[in-house]
Amino acid sequence: MTNDQYESLLSSLLKITKRESKMKYFSTLFIILLIIGCGKETNRKSISTLSTFSDSTSYALGADLGYNLKQQQVEIDYDVFMAGLTDAMLDGELVKLDQKQRRAVMASLQQSIRDKAKKEGETNLKVADEFLAKNKKDNSDVKETPTGLQYRVITEGDGASPVQTDRVKVHYAGKLIDGSEFDSSYERGEPTEFGLNQVIKGWTEGLQLMKVGSKYEFFIHPKIAYGSRPRPSIPANSVLIFEVELLDIVTK
C-alpha cells in the first residue's frame, strides 16, 4: 500500500468514526488490536492479498497499531478472544460479560500494563546506572561529559565540527547493552541525514564533539536518550550504545 493510499484510507476511516465518541472508539480499538496482536501464532490467519477496501482497512489498522502494541506482551487466549468477538457480532445477547464488567476487566488490564512497564523501567534504570559507572571505571579511554554522556574516540577526523543548528550526514549502528542491534544505517546500505536539533539529546551533544571524518562510540544514559518511553526494540530506560561516523556537515 502506498503512502497516498494509506492516507486516503485513514481519512475515510476518520469520517466514519466522527459519528462515535473519539475516546470510546480509540480505547476499544486499542484493546482489540492489542489482543489480536498477541494471539497464538498457530491460529494466525494467513493473508496473501488485500483485494478489497475492507481487506486494506482491516490490515492497515492492524499492522499500524500492531507495531506500537507489540511491546505490551499481554497473555491472551486467542480462542476465547475470538469467541467473545463472534458472540458480540452475531448476537449481543450471547455476550457473557455486561458493559460494566467489561470495563472493569479492561481497566484492570490497562493498569497491569502500566504497572509492568513501571517496574521494568525502574529495573532498567538501575541497570543503566550500574553499567555506565562500570564502563567509565574499567575503560580508561572512555570520557564523560557533565550531562553523563560517555564517549570513546575510535578515529579522530580533521574536518569541521557541527553546531546544534547544522544538518549532518552520518553512518551509525545502535545496540543495547546486551549486544542486540536495534538500528543500523550500515544494514540499510546508505548513510542518513538529520538536523542536530531533531534527535535525542545524547546525539545532539555527542556529534558536536566530533569533526568530519571522525568515528566515535557513544554510551548514552536514558535521561539523554528516550528515558522511560519504550520504543520498538528499545525497552524503557535503556542505555543506547552507538558507533557513529560523521561523514559530512550538509548545511550550516
C-alpha positions in Angstrom: 0.0 0.0 0.0 1.4 3.4 -1.0 1.5 6.4 1.3 -1.2 8.1 -0.7 -3.5 5.1 -0.4 -2.8 4.8 3.3 -3.6 8.5 3.9 -6.8 8.1 1.9 -7.7 5.1 3.9 -7.2 6.8 7.2 -9.2 9.8 6.0 -12.1 7.6 5.1 -12.0 5.9 8.5 -11.9 9.2 10.4 -15.0 10.4 8.5 -16.8 7.2 9.5 -15.8 7.4 13.2 -17.0 11.0 13.6 -20.4 9.6 14.5 -18.9 7.9 17.5 -17.1 9.2 20.6 -13.4 9.5 19.8 -12.3 8.3 23.2 -14.6 5.3 23.1 -13.5 4.4 19.5 -9.8 4.6 20.1 -10.0 2.8 23.6 -11.9 0.0 22.1 -9.6 -0.2 19.0 -6.6 -0.2 21.3 -7.7 -3.2 23.3 -9.0 -5.2 20.3 -5.8 -4.8 18.3 -3.7 -5.4 21.4 -5.3 -8.7 21.9 -5.3 -9.7 18.3 -1.6 -8.8 18.1 -0.8 -11.1 21.0 -2.8 -14.1 19.7 -1.4 -17.5 19.3 0.7 -17.9 16.2 -0.8 -21.3 15.4 -4.2 -19.7 14.9 -3.0 -16.8 12.9 -4.8 -16.4 9.6 -2.6 -16.2 6.5 -3.2 -13.2 4.3 -1.8 -13.3 0.8 -3.6 -10.4 -0.9 -5.5 -7.3 0.0 -8.1 -7.1 -2.8 -10.9 -5.1 -1.2 -11.4 -1.9 0.7 -12.4 -3.9 3.8 -9.2 -6.0 3.5 -7.0 -3.0 3.3 -8.8 -1.2 6.1 -8.5 -4.2 8.4 -4.9 -4.9 7.6 -3.7 -1.3 7.6 -5.1 -0.7 11.1 -3.9 -4.0 12.4 -0.4 -3.5 11.1 0.0 0.1 12.1 -1.2 -0.4 15.7 0.4 -3.8 15.9 3.8 -2.3 15.7 3.1 0.0 18.5 1.4 -2.5 20.7 3.8 -5.4 20.3 5.8 -4.3 23.3 2.9 -4.8 25.7 3.3 -8.6 25.9 -0.2 -9.3 27.2 -1.0 -13.0 27.6 -4.2 -13.8 25.7 -6.2 -17.0 24.9 -6.8 -16.4 21.2 -9.8 -18.9 21.1 -11.6 -17.2 24.0 -11.0 -13.8 22.4 -12.5 -15.0 19.1 -15.5 -16.4 21.0 -16.1 -13.0 22.6 -15.7 -11.2 19.3 -18.0 -13.6 17.5 -20.7 -13.5 20.2 -20.8 -9.7 20.1 -21.0 -9.5 16.4 -23.6 -12.2 15.9 -25.9 -11.5 18.8 -25.3 -9.2 21.8 -27.4 -11.5 24.0 -24.6 -14.1 23.8 -22.0 -11.9 25.4 -21.2 -13.3 28.9 -19.9 -10.0 30.4 -22.1 -6.9 30.5 -20.6 -3.5 29.7 -19.8 -2.7 33.3 -18.0 -6.0 33.8 -16.1 -5.5 30.5 -15.0 -2.0 31.5 -13.7 -3.3 34.8 -11.7 -6.1 33.1 -10.2 -3.6 30.6 -9.3 -1.2 33.4 -7.5 -4.0 35.2 -5.7 -5.0 32.0 -4.5 -1.4 31.4 -3.4 -1.0 35.0 -1.4 -4.2 34.8 0.3 -3.0 31.6 1.2 0.3 33.4 2.4 -1.5 36.5 4.6 -3.9 34.5 6.1 -1.0 32.4 6.9 1.0 35.5 8.6 -1.9 37.2 10.6 -2.8 34.1 11.6 0.9 33.7 12.8 1.1 37.3 14.9 -2.1 36.9 16.3 -0.9 33.6 17.3 2.5 35.1 19.2 0.8 37.9 21.0 -1.5 35.4 21.8 1.6 33.2 23.4 3.5 36.1 25.5 0.4 37.1 26.6 -0.3 33.6 27.8 3.3 32.9 29.6 3.5 36.3 31.5 0.3 35.5 32.1 1.3 31.9 33.8 4.6 33.0 35.8 2.9 35.7 37.0 -0.1 33.6 37.8 1.8 30.4 40.5 4.5 30.6 39.7 5.7 27.0 36.0 6.4 27.9 35.4 10.1 28.7 32.2 11.6 30.3 30.6 15.0 29.8 28.8 16.9 32.6 25.4 15.6 31.2 26.5 12.0 31.7 27.2 11.3 28.0 30.1 8.8 27.7 32.1 8.5 24.5 35.2 6.9 23.1 37.2 8.1 20.2 37.8 5.4 17.6 39.1 7.6 14.8 39.7 11.4 15.0 38.9 13.4 11.9 40.3 16.7 10.8 37.3 18.4 9.4 34.9 21.0 10.9 32.7 20.3 13.9 28.9 20.8 13.6 26.8 23.0 15.8 23.3 22.4 17.0 21.7 24.2 14.1 23.6 22.1 11.5 22.4 19.2 9.4 24.7 16.3 9.1 25.3 13.0 7.2 26.3 10.0 9.3 26.7 6.3 9.3 25.8 4.5 12.5 24.9 1.3 14.3 22.9 1.2 17.6 22.7 -1.6 20.1 21.7 -2.2 23.7 24.0 -3.3 26.5 23.0 -7.0 25.8 24.5 -6.6 22.3 21.2 -6.7 20.4 21.3 -4.2 17.5 18.1 -2.1 17.1 19.1 0.1 14.2 21.9 0.5 11.6 22.4 2.7 8.6 25.1 0.1 7.5 22.4 -2.6 7.3 20.3 -0.3 5.2 23.3 0.3 2.9 23.2 4.1 3.0 24.1 6.9 5.4 21.4 9.1 6.9 20.9 12.8 7.2 19.2 14.8 10.0 19.3 18.1 11.9 21.2 18.0 15.2 18.1 19.6 16.9 15.9 16.7 15.6 17.5 13.8 17.5 17.9 12.6 21.1 20.0 14.9 23.4 22.8 12.4 23.6 23.3 12.6 19.8 22.9 16.4 19.7 25.7 16.8 22.2 27.9 13.9 21.1 28.1 14.9 17.4 29.2 18.4 18.3 32.2 16.8 19.9 33.2 15.3 16.6 34.9 16.5 13.5 34.0 15.4 10.0 35.9 12.2 9.3 35.7 11.1 13.0 34.2 7.8 14.3 33.1 7.7 17.9 31.4 5.3 20.2 28.6 6.8 22.4 27.3 5.3 25.6 24.0 7.3 26.2 22.2 7.3 29.5 18.4 7.1 29.2 18.0 10.6 30.7 19.5 11.9 27.5 18.0 9.3 25.2 14.4 8.0 25.3 14.0 7.9 29.1 11.1 5.9 30.4 9.4 5.9 27.0 9.8 2.5 25.4 10.4 2.3 21.6 10.2 -0.7 19.2 13.1 -2.9 20.2 14.2 -0.4 22.9 12.8 -1.1 26.4 12.2 1.9 28.8 15.2 3.4 30.4 17.7 1.7 28.2 21.4 2.7 27.7 22.0 3.2 24.0 25.4 2.4 22.5 26.2 3.8 19.1 29.1 3.7 16.8 28.9 6.9 14.7 30.8 8.1 11.7 30.4 11.8 10.9 30.7 11.9 7.1 29.7 15.5 6.4 28.0 18.7 7.5 25.3 19.0 4.9 24.1 22.5 5.7 25.0 25.3 8.1 
